[in-house]
Amino acid sequence: MRAANDGLRFLLELSALVAVAIWGYDLTDGPLRWLLAVAAPLAVAVVWGRWLAPRSPRRLLDDPRRLALEVAVFGAAAAALVTSGHTWSGVVLAAAAAAHLALTFPLGQRGS
Protein backbone atom coordinates (compact mmCIF):
# COMPACT_ATOMS: atom_id res chain seq x y z
CA MET A 1 0.00 0.00 0.00
CA ARG A 2 2.92 2.33 0.73
CA ALA A 3 4.29 1.84 -2.79
CA ALA A 4 0.88 2.66 -4.30
CA ASN A 5 0.66 5.83 -2.23
CA ASP A 6 4.20 6.78 -3.29
CA GLY A 7 3.16 6.24 -6.91
CA LEU A 8 0.11 8.41 -6.37
CA ARG A 9 2.32 11.12 -4.89
CA PHE A 10 4.56 11.06 -7.96
CA LEU A 11 1.53 11.38 -10.26
CA LEU A 12 0.21 14.23 -8.11
CA GLU A 13 3.55 16.04 -8.34
CA LEU A 14 3.52 15.76 -12.13
CA SER A 15 -0.14 16.79 -12.24
CA ALA A 16 0.62 19.89 -10.18
CA LEU A 17 3.29 20.93 -12.68
CA VAL A 18 0.94 20.37 -15.62
CA ALA A 19 -1.87 22.23 -13.85
CA VAL A 20 0.14 25.39 -13.27
CA ALA A 21 1.53 25.21 -16.82
CA ILE A 22 -2.04 25.16 -18.14
CA TRP A 23 -2.93 28.04 -15.86
CA GLY A 24 0.09 30.06 -17.02
CA TYR A 25 -0.77 29.44 -20.65
CA ASP A 26 -4.45 30.33 -20.21
CA LEU A 27 -3.77 33.43 -18.12
CA THR A 28 -2.81 35.72 -20.97
CA ASP A 29 -2.24 35.94 -24.73
CA GLY A 30 0.82 36.45 -26.86
CA PRO A 31 4.39 35.52 -26.04
CA LEU A 32 3.84 36.06 -22.32
CA ARG A 33 1.61 32.98 -22.21
CA TRP A 34 4.57 30.79 -23.16
CA LEU A 35 6.75 32.41 -20.55
CA LEU A 36 4.14 31.78 -17.86
CA ALA A 37 3.55 28.23 -19.09
CA VAL A 38 7.23 27.53 -18.38
CA ALA A 39 7.86 29.81 -15.38
CA ALA A 40 4.87 28.71 -13.28
CA PRO A 41 5.76 24.99 -13.19
CA LEU A 42 9.42 25.89 -12.75
CA ALA A 43 8.53 27.89 -9.64
CA VAL A 44 6.49 24.97 -8.26
CA ALA A 45 9.36 22.57 -9.03
CA VAL A 46 11.82 24.80 -7.17
CA VAL A 47 9.57 24.98 -4.11
CA TRP A 48 8.95 21.24 -4.20
CA GLY A 49 12.59 20.36 -4.73
CA ARG A 50 13.83 22.71 -2.04
CA TRP A 51 11.41 22.04 0.79
CA LEU A 52 9.34 18.94 0.01
CA ALA A 53 11.33 16.42 -1.99
CA PRO A 54 12.21 13.38 0.13
CA ARG A 55 15.86 13.40 -0.94
CA SER A 56 16.40 17.14 -0.75
CA PRO A 57 19.56 17.91 1.24
CA ARG A 58 17.88 21.12 2.47
CA ARG A 59 14.56 19.67 3.51
CA LEU A 60 14.19 21.57 6.74
CA LEU A 61 10.43 21.49 7.15
CA ASP A 62 8.79 19.04 9.50
CA ASP A 63 5.11 18.56 10.10
CA PRO A 64 2.89 20.52 10.43
CA ARG A 65 4.72 23.09 8.25
CA ARG A 66 5.62 20.52 5.59
CA LEU A 67 2.03 19.28 5.47
CA ALA A 68 0.78 22.86 5.16
CA LEU A 69 3.12 23.52 2.23
CA GLU A 70 2.04 20.29 0.51
CA VAL A 71 -1.61 21.28 0.93
CA ALA A 72 -0.78 24.74 -0.44
CA VAL A 73 0.99 23.35 -3.52
CA PHE A 74 -1.70 20.79 -4.35
CA GLY A 75 -4.45 23.29 -3.51
CA ALA A 76 -2.90 25.93 -5.75
CA ALA A 77 -2.61 23.40 -8.56
CA ALA A 78 -6.27 22.40 -8.18
CA ALA A 79 -7.31 26.06 -8.05
CA ALA A 80 -5.22 26.74 -11.16
CA LEU A 81 -7.18 24.11 -13.06
CA VAL A 82 -10.52 25.43 -11.83
CA THR A 83 -9.67 29.02 -12.79
CA SER A 84 -8.53 27.80 -16.21
CA GLY A 85 -11.94 26.27 -16.83
CA HIS A 86 -10.97 22.68 -16.04
CA THR A 87 -13.23 22.38 -13.01
CA TRP A 88 -13.65 18.62 -13.00
CA SER A 89 -9.90 18.07 -13.32
CA GLY A 90 -9.28 20.47 -10.43
CA VAL A 91 -11.78 18.63 -8.24
CA VAL A 92 -10.21 15.26 -9.09
CA LEU A 93 -6.72 16.61 -8.35
CA ALA A 94 -7.84 18.03 -5.01
CA ALA A 95 -9.59 14.80 -4.02
CA ALA A 96 -6.62 12.64 -5.00
CA ALA A 97 -4.23 14.92 -3.09
CA ALA A 98 -6.45 14.82 -0.02
CA ALA A 99 -6.64 11.02 -0.19
CA HIS A 100 -2.88 10.74 -0.59
CA LEU A 101 -2.09 13.10 2.28
CA ALA A 102 -4.63 11.40 4.54
CA LEU A 103 -3.09 7.99 3.80
CA THR A 104 0.43 9.16 4.68
CA PHE A 105 -0.46 9.17 8.39
CA PRO A 106 -1.68 5.57 8.85
CA LEU A 107 1.00 4.31 6.45
CA GLY A 108 3.76 5.99 8.45
CA GLN A 109 4.97 8.12 5.55
CA ARG A 110 5.12 11.41 7.43
CA GLY A 111 8.61 10.90 8.83
CA SER A 112 11.34 13.37 7.96
C-alpha positions in Angstrom: 0.0 0.0 0.0 2.9 2.3 0.7 4.3 1.8 -2.8 0.9 2.7 -4.3 0.7 5.8 -2.2 4.2 6.8 -3.3 3.2 6.2 -6.9 0.1 8.4 -6.4 2.3 11.1 -4.9 4.6 11.1 -8.0 1.5 11.4 -10.3 0.2 14.2 -8.1 3.5 16.0 -8.3 3.5 15.8 -12.1 -0.1 16.8 -12.2 0.6 19.9 -10.2 3.3 20.9 -12.7 0.9 20.4 -15.6 -1.9 22.2 -13.8 0.1 25.4 -13.3 1.5 25.2 -16.8 -2.0 25.2 -18.1 -2.9 28.0 -15.9 0.1 30.1 -17.0 -0.8 29.4 -20.6 -4.4 30.3 -20.2 -3.8 33.4 -18.1 -2.8 35.7 -21.0 -2.2 35.9 -24.7 0.8 36.4 -26.9 4.4 35.5 -26.0 3.8 36.1 -22.3 1.6 33.0 -22.2 4.6 30.8 -23.2 6.8 32.4 -20.5 4.1 31.8 -17.9 3.6 28.2 -19.1 7.2 27.5 -18.4 7.9 29.8 -15.4 4.9 28.7 -13.3 5.8 25.0 -13.2 9.4 25.9 -12.8 8.5 27.9 -9.6 6.5 25.0 -8.3 9.4 22.6 -9.0 11.8 24.8 -7.2 9.6 25.0 -4.1 9.0 21.2 -4.2 12.6 20.4 -4.7 13.8 22.7 -2.0 11.4 22.0 0.8 9.3 18.9 0.0 11.3 16.4 -2.0 12.2 13.4 0.1 15.9 13.4 -0.9 16.4 17.1 -0.7 19.6 17.9 1.2 17.9 21.1 2.5 14.6 19.7 3.5 14.2 21.6 6.7 10.4 21.5 7.2 8.8 19.0 9.5 5.1 18.6 10.1 2.9 20.5 10.4 4.7 23.1 8.2 5.6 20.5 5.6 2.0 19.3 5.5 0.8 22.9 5.2 3.1 23.5 2.2 2.0 20.3 0.5 -1.6 21.3 0.9 -0.8 24.7 -0.4 1.0 23.3 -3.5 -1.7 20.8 -4.3 -4.4 23.3 -3.5 -2.9 25.9 -5.7 -2.6 23.4 -8.6 -6.3 22.4 -8.2 -7.3 26.1 -8.0 -5.2 26.7 -11.2 -7.2 24.1 -13.1 -10.5 25.4 -11.8 -9.7 29.0 -12.8 -8.5 27.8 -16.2 -11.9 26.3 -16.8 -11.0 22.7 -16.0 -13.2 22.4 -13.0 -13.6 18.6 -13.0 -9.9 18.1 -13.3 -9.3 20.5 -10.4 -11.8 18.6 -8.2 -10.2 15.3 -9.1 -6.7 16.6 -8.4 -7.8 18.0 -5.0 -9.6 14.8 -4.0 -6.6 12.6 -5.0 -4.2 14.9 -3.1 -6.5 14.8 0.0 -6.6 11.0 -0.2 -2.9 10.7 -0.6 -2.1 13.1 2.3 -4.6 11.4 4.5 -3.1 8.0 3.8 0.4 9.2 4.7 -0.5 9.2 8.4 -1.7 5.6 8.9 1.0 4.3 6.4 3.8 6.0 8.5 5.0 8.1 5.5 5.1 11.4 7.4 8.6 10.9 8.8 11.3 13.4 8.0 
